[in-house]
Amino acid sequence: MRNNIAGMLVLSVALTACGQGAAPIVQTALPSASEAQALKGATLTAQATAVSGVKLPPSGKVAWDIQIGVNYERDVKLAPGVKLMDLDGFETSAAKIAELKQQGVYTLCYINAGSYEPYRPDSARYPDALKIQRDPNWPDEAFLDVRDVFRPNSVLASILTDRMKMCKAKGFDALDPDNLQNDENVTGGRITLQQQIDFNGWVADQAHQQGLAVFQKNGPDKILLRDRTGKMMVEKFDGILNEQCQQYRECASLAEYSKRGKLVLNLEYQRNKVLDCAMMNRYVVNTLKRDLGLKGGAMRGYLRETCN
């Protein structure tokens, strides 16, 4: 097992897995005063669709943090006022989750849904056929053929369902499934946009079946697209966790979740950029500037700036 596994994982996500590096820049326009008021009002209402047995995330403005670049649990430390924490599903114990819950913290379970990682305890379960393209930044990792979940006796479906069960058994409230953009990551058109959307919808449905809320991970351009069940991603997921909407001028799209009273989280990594808090507040986007390694709060180099 490598040192600082989660930190390297996040670096890979930030640079390639999101598929945002080659994305066209779309100008973000601020909403009008009336639209901004509607967004703020929407967050005061309950989410339109409640799922039985699932603890939905809070809405509106929430103090949160993500610490998945953590070597040991002692490195996890809550900043003052934090009420939502995203932690690695494999590396975090049930005892740590119970401790956070006693402090009133809503917890997200980070797993990699769309990529193979050789250092995970279940890595031997991934057949070579699922690894359809090497990650150019991390040659020992590979993007997966997400179409597999719809095949009979799917290996990938079994692996991911077991990971969700692990999150639930440890006491996590919600799922943070990474790499939901293999239609962009994998070259040659082997995974179409619709196939990716269908997989993303499957992840949402399976998480709910396991008693977990679930966040759409990145993909602002996919929010209003419909999967094979006919539902939009914004309808399937209970919130969105995006990376770098300010840098790529995509924050306006995230407001589709705010309009429905669902939680919007966003991460920025550029140390030399000032957060545009006026825009974030108008769109009801909970934005953090974090160190690229997403280090634990007790680790050297931990950086956390917020608009909240």
Secondary structure, DSSP 8 states (H G I E B T S, - for coil): --TTHHHHHHHHIIIIIT--TT----------HHHHHHHHHHTTS--S---TT------SS--EEE--B-SSGGG----TT--EEEEETTTS-HHHHHHHHHTT-EEEEEEESSEE-TTSTTGGG--GGGEEEE-SSSTT-EEE-GGGGGSTT-HHHHHHHHHHHHHHHHT-SEEEEE---HHHHSGGGSS-HHHHHHHHHHHHHHHHHTT-EEEEES-GGGTT-B-TTS-BHHHHSSEEEEE-TTTTT-HHHHHHHHHTT-EEEEEE--TTS---HHHHHHHT-EEEEE-TT-B-TTSTT--EEE--
